[in-house]
Amino acid sequence: MSDTPTSPLVRHYTVTGFVSVGGRTALHWHPRLNRWLPPGGHVEANEDPLQAVLREVLEETGLEVEIVGRGPFAYIRPPQLPVPVAMAVYDIPRDGSHDEPHQHIDLIYFTRPLSPSAALPQDDDRWAWVDEATLQRRPAVFEERGRRAEVAEDVRELALAAIAAVRDTGAS
């Protein structure tokens, strides 16, 4: 029997917003993880997941977006929030001296830009539009501005589904 107390696992709620338009989705190079990821981040105190995903996408890409997915049910009360298309649990290792290992419970949404001429930040070379053909390859290896890496399978599959969901709404 161990006398060492075990700390409870710390969990953070996060959101991811795949931004898709014209058969492509926006990914950015995450320098610490050395991989291509969609926009997202932590849900802040007193913020619901919808507010969080819209804020994170706007902060990271400069794009105002709307959620794509199943519409609300017919009842008006209580108010409804869009249902995420997926939820995932990511184990986050210790980050230097900043955090102990913890988990992110990620609510994943598909979005599309409100403006048909969506442009990613020009002053940040980490953002790129990744097309459907690239994502359909296995492995999906993407290279942009000297950053070459395989797109993780979960990101690849969700990105393809996001592109299809936007296409299915008639706003390809």
Secondary structure, DSSP 8 states (H G I E B T S, - for coil): ---S------EEEEEEEEEEETTEEEEEEETTTTEEE-SEEE--TT--HHHHHHHHHHHHH---EEEES----S--SS------SEEEEEEE---TTS--SEEEEEEEEEEEESSTT----SS-TTEEEEEHHHHHSSS-EEEETTEEEE--HHHHHHHHHHHHHHHHTT--
